[in-house]
Amino acid sequence: MFGLTPLETLPGWPEAANPSALESLALFLGVPAAIFAVLVVLIMAPSWFGNARDAATPDNPDSTDASNA
């Protein structure tokens, strides 16, 4: 597979810099962690910011709805 990838810079293009270990870690660990954090916020936001109607269920003993009394 690596034989198919050209390993030299094309003529007329600037030489590509080798990334440092910190840049590689940021790319391979930081980007997936950021995507995961965005997905967690998008999935959990409705339960974090739900209105009082969602919390007032018959099986919730802390319900403030007077009709459940």
C-alpha positions in Angstrom: 0.0 0.0 0.0 2.8 2.4 0.8 4.4 1.8 -2.5 1.4 3.5 -4.2 1.8 6.7 -2.3 4.4 9.1 -3.7 6.8 10.1 -0.9 8.4 13.1 -2.6 7.2 16.6 -2.9 6.0 17.6 -6.4 8.2 19.9 -8.4 7.4 23.6 -7.7 5.7 22.9 -4.3 7.3 23.8 -1.0 8.8 21.0 1.1 6.3 19.5 3.6 7.2 19.8 7.2 7.2 16.7 9.4 4.7 17.1 12.3 5.9 16.9 15.9 4.7 14.3 18.3 2.4 16.9 20.0 0.8 17.9 16.7 0.2 14.2 15.9 -1.4 13.6 19.3 -3.6 16.6 18.9 -4.8 15.3 15.6 -5.3 11.7 16.5 -6.7 12.2 20.0 -7.9 15.7 20.2 -10.1 15.7 17.1 -12.0 12.5 18.0 -12.4 13.8 21.6 -13.9 17.1 20.3 -16.3 15.2 18.0 -17.3 13.0 20.9 -17.9 16.0 23.1 -20.1 17.7 20.5 -22.2 14.5 20.1 -22.6 14.1 23.8 -23.9 17.7 24.1 -26.3 17.3 21.1 -27.6 14.0 22.5 -27.9 15.0 26.2 -29.0 18.6 25.8 -32.8 17.8 25.7 -32.6 16.0 29.1 -30.4 18.8 30.6 -32.6 21.6 29.4 -36.0 20.0 29.5 -38.9 21.9 30.8 -40.9 21.3 34.0 -43.5 19.3 32.1 -41.0 16.6 31.4 -40.1 16.2 35.1 -43.7 16.1 36.3 -44.4 12.4 35.6 -46.6 10.2 37.8 -43.7 7.9 38.7 -41.6 10.9 39.9 -42.2 11.5 43.6 -40.7 15.0 43.4 -43.4 16.1 41.0 -45.1 19.4 41.7 -48.2 18.6 39.7 -51.3 18.9 42.0 -53.3 16.3 40.0 -50.9 13.6 41.2 -51.7 14.2 44.9 
